[in-house]
Amino acid sequence: MSLRGIDAVAAITLVAELGGLGIPFCKYFVFGNPNWDFRTFNFKTDSPILEHKLATALDATDANLAPFERRGRDRQAAGK
């Protein structure tokens, strides 16, 4: 997930809605501040924080699908 190249309005919308997770997700998980207000989102300083916190969960960094393929074979062998 890269926030570089999107405008501030799109960034605020992304932060406000964040895939249905909403403002509480940003308050507690991303920024660790229960008083965080999305209207104070600063694209220059806050987007790197958002990207850093979410990158490990949302970035596709490994194209190796072998573990998924193995699991599928294992499930077939077990008759599931």
Buried (B, 14 or more C-beta within 10 A) or exposed (E): EEBEEEEEEEBBEBBEBBEEEEBEBBBEEBBEEEEBEBEEBEBEEBBEBBBEBBEEEEEEEEEEEEEEEEEEEEEEEEEE
